[in-house]
Amino acid sequence: MDSKIKAFFKDHLKGDYKIWLIVFILNAFGLLIQFSAKAKMAMDGPLEPLTSFFKTIAILCISFYLMSYFSKINYSRVAKFSDLALLFSWGLVVVALLFGPTIGGANRWVAVGPIQFMPSDMVKLCLITSLAKDFSSKQADPESYNYVMFIRMLFKIGISCFLIMLSNFSTSVLIFLTSIILMYFGRVPAKQIGLIVAAVAFLAVGVVYFEIGQRAKTVKMRIENYIQRRGQADAESKVSKGKNEDYQITRSLFAIATGAIHPKGPGKSQQRYILSQAESDFVYAIIIEEYGIVGGLAIPLLFLIFMYRGAKAIQYSVRPFGGLLSAGLTFSIVFQAFINMLVAVDAGPVTGQPMPMISAGGTSLIFTAVSIGLILAVSKDKDPATASAPAPAQTALA
């Protein structure tokens, strides 16, 4: 029996076992905290929150299957389709904007029969893959970053960020931050990075200032509210406002304050009944309320270790594409996790970003699983026997 179990794990868990262990711990803990955070759904029917819980388990099983599948492939092959996939993901974002269902005041979803997914998650994955492929062909001669390459980078990053910020500004910011990191590791000249940062920042300011798109007005309000909160010294003045635009942040801080030193214990959160997004946007507050400062420190520590293991591919990968791909995907996942945590502690404007592998969600879990699978595939480069394939050649943007 033991030999069969060992053989099963050896056949299906390819890549860095430390990454696999971290992923298992985060997903298992996420399942536990979601079951607690969704307790208020018991009022929706006699089968809740069990129905939602089993749905999450089903999505989690699919996610681990995808991780296993992509961890075993030759990751260099995805470079061949990265540009075409990026164009396709742009088209899906446009379809969602024009024809998608309106959820939360924005059209972010594409419906395929009973299944709905957010194409912005696909854009993020495809853009990272496409940029990693472009940069990998320049590592032998960084001086080859010419005017044409600059326009190519600006076009890909600018279009991706613009299309997404029309309905999901925070995801657009996340993609932009990841692109900057990827350009840095890709040895893009500092001048070109600065020009791209200035151009996209100018575009973002224009979208928010002139309220272009479906979420610009909300983004502007959240930024103004955050600046206003920073100017308030009296904590009681926040609480006295009651149920207004800052109510969620107030309840999140209350959950953290009451549970950090004296945690309430698993499944005993009180604020989960009040926070409207307790299982996703404010899951970190529920973690601290139930598990205290220990849980509050353990989660970011696990993500930091995950970042370290994923980013190490830059050092040992024999193919530049692999190192850049792993670094880009790793930083994207970790950035998203820390954005979620910073919002919960009121260190930034409310964004609506879920915490990867912890928060509830379907699309986020699936594309995070694909990303982790590719990171694991790159991690196999530590074994010389798996690092024999040549680096992918650069192809023109379709």
N, C-alpha and C positions, 0 to 999 in steps of 0.2 A: 504493500500500500504506500509506504513512504517513498519507494523508488518511483512509483507512478506519479505521485504528487510532485516530486522533484523534476521528473521528466516533463510534466505538464507546464510547470513554471519556466523551465529551461526553454521549452518550445515557444511559449507565448509571451514571456516577459523579456524582450530583447532590450539591450542598452544598459544605461547606468542604473544599477539596482538602488542606489541612494535616492535617485529621482523617483523611481517607482515607489519606494517606501514613503517619501514625503507626500506623493500624490495619493496613496492609499490613506494615509493619516488625515489629510485635509478633506478628502471626500467622505470618509467615515464620520469625521467630526461634523462636516457640513450636513450630512444626513440626520445626525442627532439633533443639531441645533435647529434645523428646519422643522423637524417634527414638533419641537417645543414652540418655535415662533409661529407656527400655523395653528396653534391651539384655538385661536379665536374663530377659525373657520368651522368649528363645531356648531356654531349658530347657523351655518348655511344648510345643514341637513344632517340626517342621522348617520351618514357614512363618512362625514368629514370629521377630522382631516385625514382619515385613513385613505380615502380615494386619491387625494392629492399626494399623500406620502408614497403610495404604491406607484403612482405615475412617475414620481421622482426616481424611485428605484429602477423602473423600466428604462428611463432616460440614462440613468447612471450605468446600467448594464450595456446599453448601446455605446456610451462614451468609452468604457473600458475596452469594448471590442474594437472601436476605432483606434484607440491608443495602441493596442496590440498590433492591429493591422499595419498602421503607418510606421510603427517602430521597426517592422521587419522589411520594409521596402527600401529600395535604393533611392535615397532622398534626392539625388541629383536629377532624377527624371522629372520632378515637379517643376524644375526650372524651364523646361521646354514649353510648358503650358501656362506659365505664370502671367505673361502679358495678355494672352487671350482670356484667361480666367479673370484678370483684373477688369478688362473691358466688359465682360459678361456681368461681373458684380456691379459695375457702374450702371449698366442697363437695369438690373434688378432694383437698385436704389431709386431710379427714375420711375420704374413701374410702381414701386411702393408709394412714392410721393403722389403719383397721379391717380392710382386705382386702389391702393391698399386701404384696409380698414383703419378708421381713426380710433386710436387707443391712447389715452392720456393726452389728448390734444394734438397728436401728431400722427402722420402716416408713415410708420417705420416698418411695417410688416408686409410680407408677401404671402398670400394664401394659396396653397396648392392642395385643393381638396380640403380635408379636415386638418391639414398641417399648416401651421404658420411659422415663419422664421424671419429674422431680421437680417437683411442683406448687408447691413453695415459691418457685422461681424465677419462676413465673407470678404468685404473690401479690405479690412484690416489684415487678414491672413494673406490675401493675394498681393497687396501692396508690399508687405514685408518680403514675400518671396520674390517678387519682381525686382525690388531694389537690391536685394541680396545678390540676385543673379547679375544685375548690371555692375555692381561694385566689385564682384568677384573677378570679372574680366579685366579690371583696372589695377589689381593689386601688384602685378609685376612691373607696372609703369604708372605710378600715381600722377605723373605729368600729363597723362593722356586725358585727364578731365578737362576737356575743351568746351567751347561754346555750345556745341551740339549736345554734349552730355549734360550740360547745365540746363538747357531748355527741356531735355528729356526728363530730368529729375523734377524740375519745377512743374512740368505738365502733369506728371503722375501724382505728385504729392498735392499740388494745388487743386486738381480736379477731384481727387479723392476727398480731401478735406472740405471743399466747397459743397459737394453734393450731400455729404453726410451732415454738415452743420445746419443745413436747411431744416432738418427734422430732429437731429440728435447732436447738439453742440458739444456735449462732454465727450462723446465717442470720437468726434472730430479732433478735439484737443489731444486725446489719448493717442490717436494715430499720428498726429503731428509730433508729439514728444518722442514717440518711438522712432519716427523717421529721422529726427535729429540725432538720436543715439546711433542709429544705423549708419548715417552719413559720417559720424565721427569715427566709428570702427572701420568704415569703408575707406578711410583716409581721403575723404573729399576735402579739397582745399578750404581753409577757414573762410576765405572771402566768398566762395560760392554758398557755403552753409549760411553765412550771415545774410546774403542777398535773398535766399529762399525763406529764411526765418522772417525777414522784414516784409517780403511780399505776402506770405500767408498771414502774418499778423495784421497787415494792412487790410487784407481781405476780410479777416474775422471781425475786426473793428467796424468795418463798413457794414457787414451783415447785421451786427448787433445794433449799431447806431441808427441805421435806416430801417431796422426791424424787417429785414428781408427773410422770408421763410416762415415756418410754422412755430418755431420755438424762440425766435430772437427776442420777442417781448418778454417771455418768461426768463430768458437768460439775463436780460438787462435788469429785471426786477430782482432776481436772485443775487446778482452782483451788488446792486444797491443795498439790498437787505443785509448782505454780509458786511459791507463797509459800515453800515449803520450800527450793526451789532458790535463791531470792533470799537466803535466810539462810545459804547455804553459801559460805564464803569460799575453801575449798580446792577447786580445780578437780579435783584428783586423786580426791577423795572421790566426785565424780560418775561418773568413769570406772570406778572400782573397783566400782560397784554392779552392773555387767554388764547383762544383758538384762532390765531391769525397765521400769517405767512411764516412766522418763526416757531410755530407751535411744535412741529416735528423735531426741530433742533433742541428745543427746550426739553421735550420728553426724553430725547436721546441722552442729553447731558444728565438728566435726572437719573436715568437708568444706570449710567456709568458711575455717578456720584454715590448712589445707594448700594452698588454692588462691588465696587472696586476693592474695598477693604473687607467688607463682610458679604461675600457672595451668597446669593439666595439658593444656589444649588441647581442641578439639572432639572429642567422642566418647571421651574418655579418663578419664572420672570413675571413681573406685574405689568411692565410697560409694553409687552407684546400685544396686549389687548387694546392699547391706545395708539401705538405707532402703526400707521397705515401700511408701511413697507418694512415691517419688522423682519420678514424672512428674506429680504433682498437688500434694499438701500441702506437700512440701519441694522443689519444683522450683527455688526461689530458691537453695537451698544448692548444687544441682547446677550452676546457672548460674555462681555464683562459683567453684566448684571448677574448672570448665572454662575460664572466661573471665576470671577474676580480678576485681580491684576495678573494672576498667573496665566489665565486663559488669554487675557489681553496682551501679554508679552509673548506667549507661545506662538500665536498665529503669525505676527510679523516676523518672528525669528525663523519659522518654517519657510516663509516666503523668501527671506533673505538667503537661507541655505539653498533653496531651489534656484535662486538667481545665481548664486556662486557656482553651483554645479552646471547650470545651463550655459553660463558665460565662459566657463573654462574651455568650451569647445573652440574658442578663438585661439587658444594655445596649442591644443593637441590635434585639431582637425587638419588632415593633409590636404583638404580641398578648401580654398577660400570661401566658396559658396556655403559649405557646411557650417563653418565658424560664424559667418555673418547671419545665416538663417537662424541658427540656434540662439545667437545673441539677441537678434531682433525679436523673435518670438518670446524668449524668456523675459526680456525687459517689458514687453507689452503686457504679459500676464501679471508681472510684479507691479508695474505702474498702476494697473487697474485695481489691484488689491489695495495698494496704499492710498489711492484716491478715495476708495470706499471707506477706509479707516479714518482718513483725515476729515471727511465730511461728517462722520459720526461724532467726532470730538470737536466739531465746529472750527476746524483749522482751514476750512475752505468753503466756497459756496456749494449749495446742494447741487448734485450732478445727476443722480439716478443711476450711477454705475454699480452693478452688482459685484460682489467679491468672488473671483474665480474659484470654483470647486467648493465654495462655502454657501453662497447665496442660492436661492431657488432660481430656476430658469431652465429653459430648454435649449434655445439657440446658443446661448453663452456656453453652456456645458458641452455641447456638441463641437463647436469650433475650438474651444479650449482643449478638448480631447485630441482633435486633429493636430493642433499646435504642439501639444506635449508629445504626441506620437512622433512628429518630425524631429523634435528636440532629442528624443530617445534614439531615433535613427542616426542622428549625427553623433551621438555619444558613443556609438559603436566604432567610430574611427579610432578610439583608443586601442582597439584590437587591430594590428596591422593586417590581419587576414581579411578584414572587411573594408579596408581603405584602398583598394586597388583600382577603383573606377576613376576615370579622368574627370577633371572639373568641367562643368557644363559650359558650352560656348555661348557667347552672347548672341541673342536673336533680336531682330528689329521689332519695335512695337507694332502689333497688328493694327 
